[in-house]
Amino acid sequence: MTKSDLIEAIAQNAGLTKDKASIVVNEIFDQMVEAMKNGERIEIRNFGNFTVRNYEAYTGRNPKTGEPVQVGSKRMPFFKVGLELKRRVNGE
């Protein structure tokens, strides 16, 4: 499912126009990104948790040349699936 598919499904199920559904979806995503930028954890019951993990700088290798390359520290979003979502996907 793409973002466009999600917007269309929400528009149909909620009786909204695609424009209004698009605003809703974009605002939800924007708020989630803003919360993660601020280091906040997002918990959606029965779905899962979004967190930000910090990774230290390290020395990697260029795959073409094999030369060492310094990779800077970074923050990466991480999703941990909720138990209820896992059960529903597995048909339990």
N, C-alpha and C positions, 0 to 999 in steps of 0.2 A: 504494500500500500504506500502510495506517495502522499506528500502533503496535499496535493490537489484532490486526490481520492478521499482523504480525510475530510477536507473542507466540504466536498460534495456530499459525503455521507452525513455529516453533521447538519448541513442545510436541509437535506431530505428528512432526517429523523426529528429535527427540532422545528421544522416548518419555517426555516429562515431563508432569506435570500443568500446566494453564494457570497455576495459582498459582505453581508453581516457575519456569516459563518467564517469567512476569511479573517475578518477583524478579530473575532473571538479566538481563533486558532493562533494567529500571529501574536496576540496579546499574551496568551498563555505561554507560548514559547519565549517571548521576550522577557516575561517575568521570571521564568525558570533560568534563563541565561543570566539575568541580573542577579538573582539569588546565588547562583554558583560563582559568579564573579566576586561576590562578597564573602565567599567561603561558607555559605549556608548549605545545609543538607535539605533536600526536598524529599518528603515522604508522602507517597500516594498509597493509602491503605488498599490492600488486596492487589496492588499492582507492582510496586517496588520502590526503591530508594535511589536517588541520584546524589552523588557526592563528588567532590573534587579531590583527587589524589595528587600529592606533590612528589615529583621525581627529581633526584639529585643529578647534577651534571656528571657526565662520564665520557670516556674516550671510546669512540666507535671506530669503525673501519669503512672507508669508501669501498663499495662493492666492486667498482670497476678497476680501481688501481690498487686496492689493498692498503692504502696509506691510512695512518691514524687520523681521525677527525675528532675535534672536541665538540661534544654535544652539550648544549647548555641545559640548565635546570628548567623544568616545565611543570605546568599544572594541567592535568588531564581529567575530563569528566569520566565518571564511572557509574554504571548502572548495576544494581543488584536486584534481581527479580524477586518478587514477593511470592510467598507460598501459594496463595490462592490463584495467582496468575499461572504459576507452574502447573498446578493441578488442572486448571481449566484447559490449558494448552494440551495437556496429556490426556484429556477426556475423562478425568477421574471425578 
